[in-house]
Structure formats: C-alpha cells, structure tokens
Amino acid sequence: MRWTTRPGWPGNLLAVAAGAITTLALAPFDIWPLALLAVGLFYAGLRELSPRQALGRGWYFGFGLFGAGTSWIYYSIHHFGGASVLLAGFLMLIFTAAIAWFFALPAWLWARWLRRNEAPLADALAFAALWVAQEAFRGWFLTGFPWLYSGYSQLDGPLSGLAPVGGMWLISFTLALTAALIYNGLRLARTGRKGFIAVGIVLLVGPWVAGMALKHHAWTSPSGAPLSVAAIQGNIEQSMKWDPAQLNAQLALYRDMSLSSKRVDLLIWPETAVPVLKESAQGYLDVMGKFAAERNSALITGVPIRQIVHQEKRFYNGITVTGEGDGTYLKQKLVPFGEYVPLQDVLRGLIAFFDLPMSDFARGPADQPLLQAKGYQIAPFICYEVVYPEFAASLAARSDLLLTISNDTWFGTSIGPLQHLQMAQMRALEAGRWMIRATNNGVTGLINPFGQITEQIPQFERGILYGEVVPMHNLTPYLQWRSWPLLIVCMLLFGWALVASRMAKTV
C-alpha cells in the first residue's frame, strides 16, 4: 500500500475516493465506519509528500468530498436557477473546485510545519487538532460552509455520547485521532517506549468507551410539564411558492389546516409559510393570532419582514409569534446566493440563478431576544442557521426549547434535506433539549434531547404532525463551556508540534 502515500495519480485518485466515501458515512446512508476510513486515508496520503504535493493531495480529497456530498446544489441551480444541464454542471464544478481548497491549505500546513514522522503519538495528536481546525475554519470563513463534518456520522454511533460534552467538534477530534493512531499503531509499538504505548492505547480506547458510557446520560432535566405541538407541513411546490397568483391559496391552506387541527399549546408553521411581507399580511396574522389565543395556543410562523434601518428599507427572513406568545426573530446566518448574492452588482442579471426569490435579505442583529411561548424561552433557527454548532449553542444556552423552521423544497429528492435533518438532530443532542422542526415539504419532526426523532411526517406529504415536547433546563457541558476547552487543547498541540518540528530541523 506504499503507493497510497507517495506522489502521483494513484494516490490522488484514492484521495478523491476517500473524500467521496465520507458522504456514505452521513445521512441518509449512515455507514459511520466509513468516516473513520476516509480520515485515515487522508492522513496516510500525506505521510511522504512535500508541502507542494500535499497541497494537491488535500485538494483532491476536498474535491471528492464536496463533489459527492453537495451534489444537491446542482439540483437547485438546474431546476430552480434556470441554468441548463451543462451550465449547472459547470457551476457545480467551479464551486467544488473552489471549496476543495479548504482541505488543500491544511494539507500544505501539515506537511510544511506540523508533521512529525519520528514521533507517531505526537503526530497523531497534532493531526487531530488540525482536522478540527479545518472544520472550524470552513464554518467561519466568508460566512462559512459548515457542511459534511465527520462528527455527524456518529449521531447514532458509539461516540454520540461525546456530543453534549464537547459538541460535534469533540467527535471529529476523536475520529481523526483514532484514525491516525490506528495507522501509527505498528510504528508506536516499534518504539518500545512503554509509557508512550500506554498513553496511545488510552487515547485510542478511552474516548470510545466514554462515548458509549455517556450515550444515554441525561445532562438536562424537565423545567415544566410537556407541551403539545402541531406542526403543519404544507408541501407547497417551489414553483408556486412565490407566485402572486398562488398567495391566497397558500394562506388559505395554512388557515384551513390550522382550523381543523387539534387544540395544542404550540402551533408551528414552516419557513415563509406566509410568503408575503408581514406588514401586508398583518390582518391575516391578527385573525390567526386571535384564533390561537382562543385556544390558549401560540402560533409561530415564518414570514418575511421589512424594517427601516438608518432610513433604509431592509428585508429579513423572519419568524413571528402570535396568540399565547410574543416575539419576532430576524435570521442572522444567510445562505449565499439563496438569500443574498455576493458581488451582486456583478452577478445579478447574468442568469436566473442569481435572481432567485428571497435573494436580497439583510442579516438580523446578533443581540436579539429569544421567542416566548406559553411562558417558555424558545431558541429559533431558520433553515441554514441550525448547521452552525457554536451559533446554535449560543442561543440554546438561554432556551427551554429549540425550534427550527425550513423550506428544503429547493433541493428536491436529493440527499441535501436529509443531511440538514441530521445536523438539526445533532444540535438537539449537543444542547440536551427538545427540538421542533417544521418544514414545507419534510422532514417535519420532533427531536428529543438524545437527538432521536420521536414523531415525523415523511417528505413530500401534506399533513399535521402531533406530539409533545418537554421544556428543559440546566446546561450540558458543551453549552456551558462551548468549544473553548478543545480549542485550548488544539492550540497547545499546535505549539508542541511547531516547537518540536523546529528543534528537529536544527539538530
């Protein structure tokens, strides 16, 4: 297998395949051992390369990962962006080639500064720190693309118990460390240094034992009686969503389904269920709010909102509460090209994809209060926001319940919506809180504090989901400390690797 670690096309093609199989470790396939294999192949492929060669090897891995794992973007560009098959394929190719650099640059950094072939234990630890760093960086840079993180593969795996302790990041760190230690096992044994071998065994086995032991540990506890929920899945075609001629029919659909629903504490509509500015639909919302109040219910719905800020009109993707609740939330994490267009003065008008509906939203302020309903604090996430671990934790730490509303119709029958659902499940697990997920076309569901779906409506079906959620209090270790402990550990490991590498070069 030495050819896998050497320069050349065989190793590069293996890197593409390794990146691609990561997709099979995530939803909807959930073959979690493949995440371990993919990380291990990436690590092995960098062992004997120069920094320049490692740069290319990392790029090939990223190209395979994003080419396979984000293929759902093609669906959106082609079916709803007005691009031909060839143009959509070309744009997808450009996107994949660009975002693959998120792995190319860390691979170069690894080969140039951090790799320590002579110290297998330290090398494995430094690699795990670098793996987490690259995931965190691509979740931040240019608003971030926090998708396809290896830690999500463990939602139902042995390491899921680590999520409330250190978040999805701790799981990613453990996967990378495990893969590197397995690869370095023989090299570590040949050193004959019993102390290092013992430490290696503990680092290899310990996190997996802890993950399984904590898998069903309850870090949070109920803060009140269960609340009954009805979440409406309208299953409205995306081609009809923003058609003015279909507006009254859509409003009537949610009205009639709500009027026929059972009495519940929380009545939830999905993202932009009201596809017109809130000010224009205020009369409709008042009527529905009165209906909810008469039932002692809180109605929570997605609706676009216009506000005047610094004498300028700004449009927001929002959530509002009426009836037995109060509050308005403006989305903070916007989807590039879907809700805002980078370099819009240049791109708008080129093709229909750059002029999609809802693509001129502003970013909501960071200091917004949570939503209130039935006397409880609800942390709201609109669509894409739920995929940001640290952002979600900042809101969840102040909440009793989590709520995410979405419209994944843009991605049709692709794997994108199911990946999105898996990330929402991880947020509930990290926070130790119930999550309500209401979507236009699925999957609408209720997620318990262990990240498991208790009730759901399948995709592409119209219906009302009924169930109960329990308000929770207390904080998981992750909500209390967030990623700071792991960040400090990673920084220490980087410093150790850099100093050791420099000293080795001067000897």
N, C-alpha and C positions, 0 to 999 in steps of 0.2 A: 504493500500500500504506500510505498515511499513516493510514488508519483503524485499522490494527493497533496503532498506538502511542497512539491517542487514547482518552479515556474513552468508555464506552458498551458496549452489548451486543455489537456485532460483535467488538470486541477481547476482551471477556470470554469469548465463545464460542470464539474462536480459542485463548485460553489453556487452556480445558478440553480442546480437541482436542490442543493441544501436549503437555499433561500425559499424555493418554491414549496418544499415539503412542510415548511413551517405552517402554511395555510391549512394543511391537513390536521395539524395539532389543535387548531382553533375551531370555533363554531363554523358550520354545523357538523363538522366531521368529528372533532373532539378526540383524536388519537394522540393523547398527550405525550407519550414517549417520543414522538417524532420531534417535539420541541427540543428535547434533550439531545437527540441525534443531530438536529440542524445546528445547534450551538456548538456541539462537539466538532462537527465537520468544519465549521467556520474557524474555530480555534486551531484545529490541526492544519488547516490550509495555510496558516500564516507562520508556521514554525521556521521555515528555512528561506523565507523570501526577504529580499531587500526592501527598504521602505517604499521605493517606487513600485516594485512588483506587488507588495502588499496593498498599495493603493488600488491597483487594478483588481486584485482578488476580492477586496472588500466591495468594490463597485459591482462585480458580477454577482456576489451574494445578494446585495441590495436589489439588483435588477430582478433576480429570480423571486425574491420575497414580495416586492411590490407589484411585479408583473402578474403574479398569480393571486396575491392576496387582495389587491384592489382592482380586480378586473371589473367590478361593479361600476366603476367610474365610466367605463366605456358605454355601458348601458344608458347612463344618464345623458352623456354627451350625444349619443346617436339618437335615442328615442325622444328626448325632450329638448335637446340643444339644437336640433335642426341640422346636425352635421351628417354628411354621408358616411357610409361604412369606411371608406378609405380615409376621409378626414378625421373621423372619430378614432380610428386605429392609429393614425399618425399623431394626433394629440395625446392619446394614451401612451404611445411610445415615448414622446418627448417628456411627459410627466414622469414616467417610470425611470427614464434615464437620468433625469434631474434629481429626483428624490433618492436615487441609489447612492448618491454622494454622502448621505447620512451614515453609510457603512464604510465608504471608501476612506474618508478622512480619519475616523477612529482606527482603521486598519493601518494606515500610514503612521499614525501616532504610536500605535502599539509597536510596530517594527522599528521605529526610529528611537523611541525613548523608554518604553516600558518592558519590553520582552526580556526575560531572564532565563535562558535555556539551562543555565548551570544550577538554578535553584527552582526545582519543579513546584514546591509548595508555595513559595512566594509568587512564582509566575502565575499559578492558578488564581491566587487571591487578587492579584493586580488585574488579571483578565476579567474576573467577575465584576470588579469595580468599574472597569472601562465599559463593560457591557451595559451596566445600569446607567452610566454617564451618557452613552449614546442614545439610549431610550429616552432619558430625561431631556436631553438637548433637542431631539427632534419633536418633543412635545412642547417646546418653548420657542424655538427659532422661527421668526416670521409668523407668529401666532400659533405655530405648531401643527404637527400632523401625528397625534398620539394614537396611532392605529397599529395593529399587528404586534403588540408587545407579547413577548414569550410567556410572561407570567399569567396571561389569561388562559393559557392551556391547562392550568391547574385548578380551574373553578370547581371541577368535580374530581380532581386528582388528589394524591396524597399530601401535597403541600398547601392545600386550601386553608388549613388552619393557621398559616402564617399571615394571611391577608389582614386580619384585624390587628395583628401585632406590628407589622411594618408595611402594610399595603401591598399592592401588586408588585411594587419595586423590590421588596424583600424576596418575593417568589422568583422574580427574574434573576436577582443576585444569586440565589441558591441554585437555580438551574444552570447558570453559567459556571459557577464554582464546581458543581457536581460534574459537569461535562469535562472541565479542564482537569479535575482530579482523577477522573477515570482514565483519561488519556495519559496522564502523567504517572499513573499507578506504578508501572514497572520501573520507571526512572527513579521514582521516590524510593521504592524498595531497594534498588541497587545502591543507593547512597549508604545504606547500612546505619543510618543515624536514627536510632530507635525513638528518640524524642520527637523528631520531625514526622516519622512514620505514624506515631501515635496521634499526633495533632492532625495529620492528614486524615486518619480514619475517623476521628471525632468530627472533623469538618465535613466529611463525606456522609456519614451516617446520621449525625446529630440533628441537622435541620429536617430531615425526612421523618425521623422519629417524633420530633416536636410538632411538625405539621400534622401528622396523623393523630397525635395525642390531643391536640387543640382543635381538631376538626369540628367537634360538636360542643365546644366550650362556649357558654353564653357570657359575653362580656358586658351586655346591657340587660336592662330589666324593664318591664312594663311601667309606664308612668300614668296609666289610666285604663279605662275599660276599652274593649275593642270597638272600632268604628266600622260601620257598614259602608260599603263602597259600591257604586255603579259607574263603570267606565264604558263610554259609548264608542264603538268602532264603526264609523260611517262608511268606510270602504268606498270613498269617492274617487273616481278616476282622476289622475293628474291632469289630463287634457280638459277636464271640466272644472277643476279646482278654481281657476282664476278667470273663468268665462263669465262676464257680467250677466249673460242671459241665464246662467245657472245659479245665480246668487240666491234668489228667493227659494228655489228648490232645496238648496243646501241648508238654508236657515230653517226651512220647514221640516227637513229631515231630522235635524237635531232637536228641534222643538217637539215634534211628534213622538220621537223615541223617548225623550225625557218625560213627556206627559204620561206615557204608557208604562214607564219604569216603576219598580217598587220604591217604597219610601226608604231612603238611605240617609246616612249622615253626610256623605261626600258624593257629589255627582260630578264626574270628570269628563270633559270633552278634550279632544286632542289638539295638537298644534294647529293654529289658524283655522280652527273649526268654524269660526266666524271670519270669512275671507274678505272682510271689508274693514276700513278704519273704525276703531272703537267709537269715535265721535259720531260716525254715520250710523252705527248700529246701537246707539245708546238706548233708544226707545225699546228695541228688541231685547236688549240685555236687562233693562229695567223690568220688563214683563217677566222674563225668565227668572230674574232675581226675586221678584215677588212670589212667583210660584215656588221657588226653592225655600224661601223664608216661611211660607205657609206650611211646608212640610218639615220645618226645622232642619233644613239641609243647606249645605254650602255648595254652590255651583262654581267650578273652576274651569276656565276655558282659555284656549289660546286665541289671540286676536292681535292684529297689527295696531300699533298705537302711534299717533302723531303728537309731538310736543314742540313747543317753541323754546329753543335754547340759544341764548345770545342773539335774539332777534332773527334766528334762522329756523326754518321748519326742518325737523328731523323725524325720521320714521324708524320705528323699532318693532322687532318681533317680540311680542309680549304675552303675558298671562295676566288675567284679572280674576278676582274673586267677588262674588255677589251672594246675596242671601245671608246665611248664618256664617259669615266670614268677611274678611276685608283684605285688601292689598292688591298691588299691581307690581309686576316684575318685568324688567326690560332685559332682554338677552344680552349677555356680555361676550360670549365666545361665538363669533360669527364664522360661517362656513365660507372659505374663499371661493369666489365665482358663483356660489349659490345665494349668498346673502350680501356680499359686497364683491366688487371687482377690483383687484389690484391693477394699478396703471389704467384705470377706467377711461381716461382721456384718449388713450391709445387703442385699447381693445374694444370698447363699445362700438357696435355697428359692423365689426368685421364679419362675425357670424352670429346666428341666433343664440348660440350658447352663452355669449357674453351679454345678452339682453334678457335673461330669464326673469320671470316674475319674482318679486321679493329680493332682487339683487342690488338694492340700494338702501339697505338698512344701516343704521348707526349702532355703535356699541353702547350698551347701557352702562351706567356708572357702577363702580365697584362697591360702593358703600350702601347698597340697597337693603332695606329690611326684608325679612322673610315674609311669606304669606301666612295669614292666620285663618284658621277654620275650626269651628267647634271648640275654640279655646286652646288650640294647639298650634305650634310653630311648624310650618312645612317648608322644607328646602326645595326650591323649584329649579329644574333643569330643562331647558328647551333643546331637544334634539341633540346636536353635536356636543353640548356642554357636558353631558354625562360621561364623555370619554376622557375628560381631564381629571386624573386622580387627585392632584393637590387642590385644584379649584373646587372640585366636588366636596372634598374633605373640609374645606374652609366653611362651606355652607352647612354641611351635615352636622358639624360640631355644635351648631346653635339650634338644631332642629329636634323635633319629636318624630317626624315622618319625612320621607323623601318622595318627591314627585317628579317624574319626567314625562313630558309630552312630546310627540314626534309625528312627522309625516314622512315615512320611508318609501312612499309611492314612487319617488324619483328613481329608485333602484330596482323596481320590478321584482322578478323572481330570482335575482342574483343572491349571492351569499352575504352581501353587504348588510341588509337589515338584521340577519341572524348574528353576525359579528357584533353589531350595535347592541342587540339584546344581551349578549354575553357580557359586554362591558358594563351595562346597567346592573346586571346581577353581581358583578364584582364590586361595584360601588356600594350595594346594599351589604355585602359581606364585610367589606372594609369598615363600614360605619356601624354595623350591628343594628341596623334599623330596617323597618319595612319600607318597601318602595312600591308606589303605584306607577304603572307605566301605561299611558293611554296613547294610542297611535291611530292614524287614519285607516291604515289597512293591515296592521299587525306587525309584530305580535303585541297585542294588548294583554297585560297580565299583572298579577300581584306577586311580589318577590319578598320572601321572608328574610330575617336577619342573617340567615346562613347562605344567602344567595340562591336559594331554590325557588322555582316558580310554583306557587300553590294553586293558582287559577289562571286560565288563559283562554283567549279566543284565537283560533288559528288565523294565519294570514289570509287575506283576500276574502274574508267573510264579514258580512254586516251583522252586528249583534251588540248585546249589552252584557258586560261581564259583571257578575255579582260576587262579592266576597267580603272578607273582613281583614282589617289591618289593626295593629296594636301600636299606639304611641309608645316610644321607648326613651329612656333617659340613661344617664351615665355615658362615659366615653370609652371607646376601645383605645388601646394603646396607640394605634395609628392616628386616630382623631386627636388624641391628646398631644402627641409628640410629632406627628406627621413624619416626614422623611428625614428630619434632622439627624437622628442617631445614625442612620445608614449613610447619610451624606458625610458625616464626620469620619466614619469608618473608611469610606471610599477615598476621602482626601488623605487620610493617614496612609492608606495603602499606596496611593499615587506617590506621595512623598517618599515613602520607603523604597519603592521601585526606582524612582528617579535618582535618589542618592546612591543606591546600590549599583545601578547601571553606570553612573558616572565614575564611581570608585573602581568598578571593574575595568573600565576603559583606561584608567590612569595607572593600573598596576602593570 
